[in-house]
Structure formats: C-alpha cells, structure tokens
Amino acid sequence: MKRLHLLLIVVLALTLAATAIWGMLWIYGSKDKVPAGTEAAGLPLGGLHRAEALQLLQTYRQALDSRVVTLADGTPSASFGADKPAAADAAGSGGAANGASSRAPSPGTASSGDGGAPAQAADGAPPGESGAERSRGWTLAELGLRLDASGAEAALKRLGTGSAWERAKYRWRWERQLPVRLLDDRQAFDAAIRSEWGFYDERKPVDAVRTITSYDQVVYTPGRSVMHLDLDRQHAELLRWASAGLGPAEPAPARSGARLRGLDGPALLRELGREASRETPLLLRSVAPAKTVESLKAEGVERRIASFSTDYRTSSQGRAFNVSETARTLDGWEMKPGEVFDYGEIIRITERETGYREAPVILNGQFTRGIGGGICQVSSTLYNAALRAGLEIVERRNHSVPVSYLPKGQDATFAEGVINFRFRNTTGKHLVIRATSGGGQLTIKLFGTMPREVRYSVASKTVRTLPAPVQLRRSGGLAPGQQIVQKKGRTGYIVETYRIKYVDGKEVSRVRLSRDTYKPQPSVILEGPAAAPAPAPGPEAGPEGAREAGPAGGAPTPGGSAAPTPAPAPAGDRGALAAPEGGMEGSPGDLLEDGLRVLQPEALLPGLTVKLVG
C-alpha cells in the first residue's frame, strides 16, 4: 500500500512539474515583446511590442533612405568655363543661389532665391563668375542606396507564429542583431551624378604635339589634362557614410527601444546620433593626355638626320601634280623602331584620296602616255635621304633607263605589283619623314636619332658603257640606198654605287650598295630597197622593157611575183628589268615603270602592241 501511495505521489509530482514547465514555456513563447538587447542597423528594439518594433523599424528605414546628400562643385572655372557644353552651362546658370542648379531641388538641395531672380554669390559675383558654386542634392534612395530590412521584419513577425514549443525555442535562440543590409545600385548612382555634371566626362584631354618648324627645329607643345568625374571615389565615400552605424555595435549595455516610441524619422535620427544630411565636394580626377611631352621626347626624334632634294621644274603640269600629291601623303609619316617602310602603301593612299593625273610613264624602257608619271621621283628622292641616314635598304631597283633628276645608280623605281621600294628604320628610335614640294623642287627630310659625329655620302661610278645597237629595216617608200633614222638609240650603262660612312670627318667604311644595268636602246634606221639589175629584153617585154615592180618595191621574180621584203630586225632589249610572266598594264611581258596605267598604245618598237588600260 505504501508503495502505491509513493507511486501516486511521484506521478502527481511529475505531472505538476510537467504542467509547470509547459506553462512556463507557453508564457515564455507567448511574450509579445522583443527580447532585450535586440537591435537592427543600430536601432534598439528590445522591450518593444512586436507591432511597435515593426513600426519603428519601418520609420527608421524610411528616415535612412531619405537622408540627403548634397554635392558641391567648387571649381567655377570648370563648371562655368567656356569649354563646357552649352546645354550643361544653361542648366547651371540663373535661378539658384550660390550657383545651385536651376532645376527643381530635391529634398535637402541647397537653394535659395527671391522670386527666381539670379542670386549673388558670397563675393557679390553673379552665378557663373569667379566664386560661384554649383551644388545639387539627392536622397540616398535616389542615389541607389536603400536599407533592406526585410530580414529583420521577418524575424520580428516570426516571434508570434508557430506552436508554444516552437515560439519558445525560437525566442530562446533569438539573435540580438537582426539582419539588415544596405542595397547599392551603382548604375543609379552614376546616372544621377552624370545627369548634373556629365559634361566633365565629355571633355577630351589634348595630346602634346611635336612640331617640326620650317627651320628644321623639333618643338614640343605640352598637352592639357582635363578633369573627369571620380565616380569610384565619390561612391566609396558616400557608401562609407551611408553604412556608418548600421553594422553590429561594439559591446555595450543593452539599450531599450521604449524611449524611441512615437518618434518621427528626423527625430529618430537625431536621437540615435545619425546625420540627416551631408554636404560633400564633388570629387574629380585628372585625366592626362595619351601623349605627353615626356613620351614624345622618349621616341627619340631629336633632329634632322638626313635631307635630299630633286628638281622637277621641267615637268608637265600632270607630272608636277603627281609628285606634289605623293609628297603630301608622305609628309609626316612616322616609323617605329624596326618598322619597314612600304612605298606601295603611299601610292595606294594617294590614289584613293586624290588620284593621279596624266603624265609620261616608262613602258618597256621607253616613254609613253599614261597615268601617274612622276611617282618614282618621290621614291628616288626618299631613297637618297634614307641612304644618307644610314638606313637599311630592304628592296630597291633602278629604272630601265637613266632619269634626268638623279645620277645614274641612285634612283629607285616603282612598278605596281612587281617592284617596290622598302627600307627599315634601324635607328633604334622613331623616325619622322617630312616631304615638301613647290617651285619645281622636291625635298625630303628625315628626323630622328643619329650620332652627330657620323655622316654618310653616296658615290656612283660607271664601270662600263654599252653602245646602242642598230636595227636596219627596209622600206619600200624610200629610194634605193636612201636611209632615215626612225628612232635614235640610247647608250646603256653598268653603274656601281657606294655608301661611304664618315666618323668625325674621316672615312671609316665604303660599302657597295648596288650594281645597276641600264640596257641600251637600239637605233632604228629605215633604208630603201637595194637597186635591182635591169632584166634582159624578151619577146614579152613591154615598151619599157621591164615588168612592174612587185609589191613594196621588191625585185621581180622569174614567175612574176616580187621577192619577199626582208624581215625586220629583232626588236632587241625592251627594258632593264624583266617583268614577271603575265606582265603589267600592257601586253604580257610588258614592264610599266614610274606610273600606274597606260593611256594609249604607241608602237615604240615595230611589232610591239600595247593593250589599252584605263
């Protein structure tokens, strides 16, 4: 019996204990107040009823999002200078005090005025003058910075949901720092700032300029930096201010939110020691030009290192045009160290931009009408300048015939698609080519780096003269034995050219550059038919005692037909340079130099036909 009583007592005690514990859990889990010490983004919420905490958190969030940031541009010369776009200048002039924007100010925008009249700056100068300041204000929300308190709100709402056990367990595990984060829309921030001061970023820095004067002096003009918006630094500074105090607070006595009940946004911020507004200068960064005086000087264009001139005063108007336009394209051409100059590119650019005019060209060693005559005078002049600068010649060929404006062996021809003129910049620094034409003279100068004690000269010598061959041709239009020179021949030459290097005025080397052949051109002589012996009279002889001569003055044959006219002599050599199979602007195998196209066929040598091009 005693055991039964003891068992009943134990069961009753356990039941009472369980009931007490359950009751305590129910009471603990059913509490409506936020646990003490709870904070959200620096806002104490402990001790408040759940609904009060939610309302206070919403007021706090709205107050933080509505804080005003005013940016002030204290550089009136930049904001109102003459180089500012007109639209931006109009937006910043008149209607606001202290140079403030004339647009309707956002909350907290620094502005004043009397009836919209332009206000005077502190020093009495009107807006836009020296001392004026342009300012503009935005809320943090307008700048893309918003407080996201959804996590804290969800945590507060969950305090009153679920079973008693779940509520008690949730309250027991309660985190005193509720989750709050600051949302950052960088695009909105950039767009807002640029809407007011975007004209800064429209400005372009001015590169430093290297000028070569008419006296061959290399002069440098400094560039100019400009100010652009420093949005990265501006954003980082604003983000630090906006997020200050929003993180977990340092260990401190728990603060109760009861004293904050009923406060509006501004009062709440003041009570918590938060700034409701902030004025900060507009941050700018200097943007330097891509080319500075220092970077240009480092390229090594120190002085004139070579110069050469040729004369074209006797040229036709078309040829003078071709020379001057090609020189215009060449003028100012810059080469990097090790770069290979391609004369064909100069020709292509000139033909595309201005085109070439009619002037004599060289076809198979003889002059004829064409387009582009004179282009080789530019390449030959440049060749001589490059030689005197000690540059490496990559590709060069002489004309098929000597030219009048240069000594033999010192010319450089050009045949499109076949022969080019190329040289390499071996100075180790940049090289600038200047070309001028006028008054019948073409001058090309090279500017770069070369030791002052070094200079080069060029010398050519004729090592062999090649006499012009003679071609004799029969002509029925001439009297027997009569001769007429149809085409005068031209003597050929074999020429060697040397580059001589001097150091401190003393010759240190002499290098053969080329051994050029200018092939002779044949003389063509027309001769009447040889005198034929009188035929013996026969029974069928006419009154004159002879038959009518055969065609073309040929001697009659016993069968009554004329003897065949002697075949013309071989045409001989037609140029110093062999053209590749397929030829150029003419018949297959023809070589066109010092020009681009042939205008009309001319039988320069009997039997030569030229296909019209262009």
URPECOR-V481194 format. One record per pair of residues at least 12 apart in sequence whose C-alpha atoms are under 8 Angstrom apart, sorted by sequence separation. I is the first residue (numbers start at 1). J is the second residue. D is the distance in whole Angstrom. If there is no record, write none. Layout:
I J D
I J D
This chain:
34 46 5
35 47 6
80 92 8
91 103 7
121 133 8
159 171 7
208 220 7
209 221 5
358 370 6
359 371 6
360 372 8
361 373 5
398 410 8
399 411 7
433 445 6
434 446 6
498 510 6
499 511 5
534 546 7
550 562 4
579 591 5
585 597 6
586 598 7
600 612 6
33 46 7
34 47 5
98 111 8
208 221 6
209 222 7
358 371 4
359 372 6
360 373 5
361 374 8
398 411 6
399 412 7
433 446 5
434 447 8
498 511 5
499 512 6
549 562 7
550 563 7
552 565 7
578 591 7
585 598 7
599 612 6
600 613 8
33 47 6
34 48 6
43 57 8
97 111 6
208 222 5
209 223 7
357 371 5
358 372 6
359 373 5
360 374 8
397 411 8
398 412 5
399 413 5
432 446 6
433 447 6
498 512 4
499 513 7
577 591 8
598 612 7
599 613 6
33 48 5
34 49 6
96 111 6
97 112 5
207 222 7
208 223 4
356 371 6
357 372 6
358 373 7
359 374 7
397 412 5
398 413 5
431 446 7
432 447 5
497 512 6
498 513 5
598 613 6
599 614 6
33 49 4
34 50 6
96 112 6
97 113 6
207 223 5
208 224 7
330 346 7
356 372 5
357 373 8
396 412 6
397 413 6
431 447 6
432 448 6
496 512 7
497 513 6
498 514 7
575 591 8
597 613 6
598 614 7
32 49 5
33 50 6
40 57 8
43 60 8
96 113 6
206 223 5
207 224 7
329 346 6
396 413 7
397 414 8
431 448 5
496 513 8
497 514 5
597 614 6
32 50 6
95 113 7
205 223 7
206 224 5
430 448 6
431 449 8
496 514 6
497 515 7
34 53 8
205 224 6
206 225 7
429 448 7
430 449 8
470 489 8
496 515 4
96 116 7
99 119 8
205 225 5
326 346 7
329 349 7
429 449 7
469 489 7
495 515 6
496 516 6
95 116 5
96 117 8
97 118 7
98 119 7
205 226 5
326 347 7
329 350 6
427 448 8
428 449 8
468 489 6
494 515 7
495 516 5
95 117 6
96 118 6
97 119 4
98 120 7
99 121 7
204 226 7
397 419 7
427 449 6
468 490 6
494 516 6
495 517 6
587 609 7
94 117 7
95 118 5
96 119 6
97 120 7
98 121 5
155 178 7
203 226 7
396 419 8
397 420 8
427 450 7
467 490 8
468 491 5
494 517 5
532 555 6
587 610 5
94 118 5
95 119 7
97 121 7
98 122 7
203 227 8
326 350 6
396 420 7
397 421 8
467 491 5
468 492 7
493 517 6
494 518 6
529 553 7
586 610 5
587 611 6
94 119 7
110 135 7
203 228 8
325 350 7
395 420 7
396 421 5
466 491 6
467 492 6
492 517 7
493 518 5
529 554 7
586 611 5
109 135 8
110 136 7
152 178 5
201 227 8
384 410 7
395 421 5
396 422 7
465 491 7
466 492 4
492 518 5
493 519 7
585 611 8
586 612 7
109 136 6
110 137 7
151 178 7
152 179 5
200 227 6
201 228 5
383 410 8
384 411 8
394 421 8
395 422 5
465 492 6
466 493 5
492 519 5
493 520 7
586 613 7
99 127 5
109 137 4
151 179 5
152 180 6
200 228 5
201 229 6
347 375 8
377 405 8
383 411 7
394 422 5
395 423 7
465 493 5
466 494 8
491 519 8
492 520 4
585 613 6
98 127 6
99 128 7
108 137 6
109 138 7
151 180 6
200 229 6
325 354 7
383 412 7
393 422 6
394 423 5
464 493 6
465 494 6
491 520 5
492 521 7
97 127 7
107 137 7
108 138 7
149 179 7
150 180 7
380 410 7
381 411 8
393 423 4
394 424 7
463 493 8
464 494 5
490 520 5
491 521 7
105 136 7
106 137 6
107 138 7
108 139 8
149 180 5
198 229 8
380 411 5
392 423 6
393 424 6
462 493 7
463 494 6
464 495 7
489 520 7
490 521 5
105 137 7
106 138 6
107 139 7
148 180 6
149 181 7
197 229 8
379 411 8
380 412 5
391 423 7
392 424 5
462 494 6
463 495 6
489 521 5
490 522 7
94 127 7
99 132 5
100 133 7
101 134 6
106 139 8
147 180 7
148 181 5
379 412 6
380 413 7
391 424 6
392 425 7
462 495 4
463 496 7
489 522 5
490 523 7
93 127 6
98 132 6
99 133 5
100 134 5
101 135 6
147 181 6
148 182 6
322 356 6
377 411 8
379 413 7
391 425 6
392 426 7
461 495 6
462 496 6
488 522 7
489 523 4
571 605 6
93 128 6
98 133 5
99 134 4
100 135 5
101 136 6
147 182 5
148 183 6
321 356 8
322 357 6
365 400 5
366 401 8
379 414 8
391 426 6
460 495 7
461 496 6
488 523 5
489 524 7
571 606 7
92 128 8
98 134 7
99 135 7
100 136 7
146 182 6
147 183 6
321 357 7
343 379 7
364 400 8
365 401 6
376 412 7
391 427 7
460 496 6
461 497 7
487 523 5
488 524 7
571 607 8
145 182 7
146 183 5
376 413 5
386 423 8
460 497 4
486 523 8
487 524 5
70 108 7
145 183 6
146 184 7
319 357 7
376 414 6
459 497 6
460 498 6
485 523 7
486 524 5
487 525 7
68 107 7
69 108 8
70 109 6
144 183 8
145 184 5
318 357 5
319 358 7
375 414 8
458 497 7
459 498 5
485 524 6
486 525 5
68 108 6
70 110 7
144 184 6
145 185 6
318 358 5
319 359 5
458 498 6
459 499 7
485 525 4
486 526 6
68 109 8
144 185 4
190 231 7
318 359 5
319 360 8
458 499 5
459 500 8
484 525 6
485 526 6
92 134 7
143 185 8
144 186 7
379 421 7
457 499 6
458 500 6
483 525 7
484 526 5
144 187 8
316 359 7
456 499 7
457 500 5
483 526 5
484 527 7
144 188 5
456 500 6
457 501 7
483 527 4
143 188 6
144 189 6
456 501 5
482 527 5
483 528 6
142 188 7
143 189 4
189 235 8
455 501 6
456 502 6
481 527 6
482 528 5
142 189 8
454 501 7
455 502 5
480 527 8
481 528 5
80 128 5
234 282 7
454 502 6
455 503 7
480 528 4
481 529 7
79 128 8
80 129 8
143 192 6
234 283 6
326 375 7
453 502 8
454 503 5
478 527 7
479 528 5
480 529 5
481 530 6
142 192 8
233 283 7
322 372 6
410 460 7
453 503 5
454 504 7
478 528 4
479 529 7
480 530 5
481 531 8
522 572 7
322 373 7
323 374 6
327 378 7
409 460 6
453 504 5
454 505 8
469 520 7
471 522 7
473 524 7
475 526 6
477 528 7
478 529 7
480 531 6
521 572 8
522 573 8
76 128 7
77 129 8
231 283 7
322 374 6
323 375 6
326 378 7
408 460 7
453 505 8
468 520 5
469 521 7
470 522 5
471 523 6
472 524 6
473 525 6
474 526 6
475 527 6
476 528 6
521 573 7
76 129 7
77 130 7
229 282 8
230 283 6
319 372 7
322 375 6
407 460 8
466 519 7
467 520 7
468 521 6
469 522 5
470 523 5
471 524 5
472 525 5
473 526 5
474 527 5
475 528 5
476 529 6
520 573 8
521 574 7
76 130 6
229 283 6
230 284 5
319 373 6
320 374 7
323 377 7
340 394 8
466 520 6
468 522 5
469 523 6
470 524 6
471 525 6
472 526 6
473 527 6
474 528 6
475 529 7
519 573 7
76 131 7
79 134 7
229 284 5
230 285 5
318 373 8
319 374 5
323 378 6
468 523 7
470 525 7
472 527 7
474 529 6
76 132 6
228 284 6
229 285 6
519 575 6
76 133 6
227 284 6
228 285 5
389 446 8
518 575 8
519 576 5
74 132 7
75 133 7
76 134 8
227 285 5
228 286 6
518 576 6
74 133 5
227 286 5
228 287 7
385 444 7
517 576 7
73 133 6
74 134 7
136 196 8
226 286 6
227 287 6
385 445 7
386 446 8
72 133 7
73 134 5
182 243 7
225 286 6
226 287 5
381 442 8
385 446 7
389 450 8
72 134 6
73 135 6
225 287 5
226 288 7
381 443 8
382 444 6
72 135 4
225 288 5
381 444 7
71 135 5
72 136 7
224 288 7
225 289 6
378 442 8
70 135 7
71 136 6
224 289 7
70 136 5
71 137 6
180 246 8
223 289 6
389 455 7
390 456 7
70 137 4
310 377 8
388 455 7
389 456 7
69 137 5
70 138 6
223 291 7
388 456 5
68 137 6
69 138 5
223 292 6
387 456 7
388 457 6
68 138 5
69 139 6
222 292 7
223 293 7
387 457 8
388 458 7
68 139 4
69 140 7
177 248 7
222 293 6
310 381 6
387 458 7
67 139 5
68 140 6
221 293 7
309 381 6
344 416 7
66 139 5
67 140 6
220 293 6
308 381 6
65 139 7
66 140 6
308 382 8
65 140 5
66 141 7
477 552 8
64 140 8
65 141 5
308 384 6
344 420 6
476 552 5
477 553 8
308 385 5
343 420 7
344 421 7
475 552 8
476 553 5
307 385 5
342 420 7
343 421 5
476 554 8
306 385 6
342 421 6
343 422 6
65 145 7
306 386 7
342 422 5
65 146 6
208 289 7
307 388 8
341 422 5
342 423 7
64 146 8
65 147 7
205 287 7
207 289 5
209 291 8
306 388 6
340 422 7
341 423 5
64 147 7
205 288 6
206 289 6
207 290 6
208 291 5
209 292 8
218 301 8
306 389 5
340 423 6
341 424 6
205 289 5
207 291 5
208 292 5
209 293 7
218 302 7
305 389 6
340 424 4
341 425 8
205 290 8
207 292 6
208 293 6
218 303 6
339 424 6
340 425 6
61 147 6
210 296 7
217 303 7
338 424 6
339 425 6
409 495 6
61 148 8
216 303 7
217 304 8
338 425 5
408 495 7
409 496 7
410 497 7
61 149 7
208 296 8
216 304 7
337 425 6
338 426 6
409 497 6
336 425 7
337 426 7
338 427 8
335 425 7
337 427 7
338 428 7
337 428 5
474 565 7
57 149 8
337 429 5
474 566 7
312 405 7
336 429 7
337 430 5
473 566 8
311 405 6
336 430 5
337 431 8
473 567 8
474 568 7
310 405 6
335 430 6
336 431 7
473 568 5
57 153 8
310 406 7
334 430 7
335 431 5
472 568 8
473 569 7
145 242 8
334 431 6
335 432 6
472 569 7
334 432 5
471 569 6
54 153 6
333 432 6
334 433 6
471 570 8
332 432 6
333 433 5
471 571 8
332 433 5
333 434 7
54 156 7
140 242 8
331 433 6
332 434 5
53 156 8
330 433 7
331 434 5
332 435 7
330 434 7
331 435 5
330 435 6
331 436 7
409 514 7
50 156 6
409 515 8
50 157 7
328 435 7
409 516 6
88 196 8
327 435 5
328 436 7
50 159 8
88 197 8
327 436 6
327 437 7
88 199 6
40 152 7
324 436 8
387 499 7
324 437 6
85 199 7
323 437 8
324 438 8
84 199 7
327 442 8
84 200 8
402 518 7
400 517 8
401 518 5
324 442 8
398 516 7
400 518 6
401 519 7
323 442 8
398 517 8
399 518 7
400 519 7
320 440 8
34 156 8
313 439 7
314 440 8
32 159 8
313 440 4
32 160 7
301 429 7
312 440 5
313 441 7
300 429 5
301 430 6
311 440 6
312 441 6
30 160 7
299 429 6
300 430 6
301 431 6
311 441 5
312 442 7
29 160 8
299 430 5
300 431 8
301 432 7
310 441 6
311 442 6
309 441 7
310 442 5
309 442 5
310 443 7
30 164 7
309 443 4
29 164 6
308 443 6
309 444 6
29 165 7
35 171 8
41 177 8
307 443 7
308 444 6
29 166 8
30 167 7
38 175 8
39 176 6
40 177 6
41 178 8
307 444 6
308 445 7
26 164 5
29 167 5
30 168 8
38 176 4
39 177 5
40 178 5
41 179 8
307 445 4
25 164 7
26 165 7
29 168 4
35 174 8
37 176 6
38 177 6
39 178 6
40 179 7
41 180 6
306 445 6
307 446 6
25 165 7
28 168 6
29 169 8
38 178 7
40 180 6
305 445 8
306 446 5
35 176 8
304 445 7
305 446 6
306 447 7
26 168 7
29 171 7
304 446 6
305 447 5
25 168 6
304 447 4
305 448 6
303 447 5
304 448 6
305 449 7
302 447 7
303 448 6
305 450 6
301 447 6
302 448 5
303 449 7
301 448 4
302 449 6
300 448 6
301 449 6
300 449 6
365 521 8
418 579 7
418 580 7
108 277 7
401 575 8
400 575 5
401 576 7
400 576 4
415 591 8
399 576 7
400 577 6
415 592 6
416 593 8
399 577 8
415 593 5
414 593 6
415 594 7
413 593 7
414 594 6
415 595 7
416 596 7
413 594 6
414 595 8
415 596 8
399 593 7
63 265 5
42 245 6
62 265 7
63 266 7
41 245 7
42 246 5
56 260 8
41 246 4
42 247 7
56 261 7
59 264 7
60 265 6
64 269 8
40 246 8
41 247 6
42 248 7
56 262 8
59 265 6
63 269 7
41 248 7
42 249 7
70 277 8
72 279 7
74 281 7
48 256 8
60 268 7
67 275 8
68 276 7
69 277 6
70 278 6
71 279 6
72 280 6
73 281 6
74 282 8
46 255 7
47 256 6
48 257 6
52 261 8
60 269 8
67 276 5
68 277 5
69 278 5
70 279 5
71 280 5
72 281 5
73 282 5
365 574 6
46 256 5
47 257 6
48 258 6
67 277 5
68 278 6
69 279 6
70 280 6
71 281 5
72 282 5
364 574 5
365 575 4
44 255 6
45 256 6
46 257 5
47 258 6
69 280 8
71 282 5
364 575 5
365 576 7
44 256 6
45 257 5
46 258 8
64 276 8
44 257 5
45 258 8
43 257 8
38 254 8
37 254 5
36 254 7
37 255 6
376 594 5
36 255 8
37 256 7
375 594 6
376 595 8
36 256 7
374 594 6
375 595 6
373 594 5
374 595 7
372 594 7
373 595 5
372 595 4
373 596 8
371 595 6
372 596 5
370 595 7
371 596 6
372 597 7
364 590 6
365 591 8
370 596 7
371 597 5
363 590 7
364 591 5
370 597 5
371 598 6
363 591 6
364 592 6
370 598 4
371 599 7
43 272 8
363 592 5
369 598 6
370 599 5
362 592 6
363 593 6
368 598 7
369 599 6
370 600 7
361 592 7
362 593 5
369 600 7
361 593 6
362 594 6
361 594 5
362 595 7
361 595 5
368 602 7
360 595 8
361 598 8
366 604 7
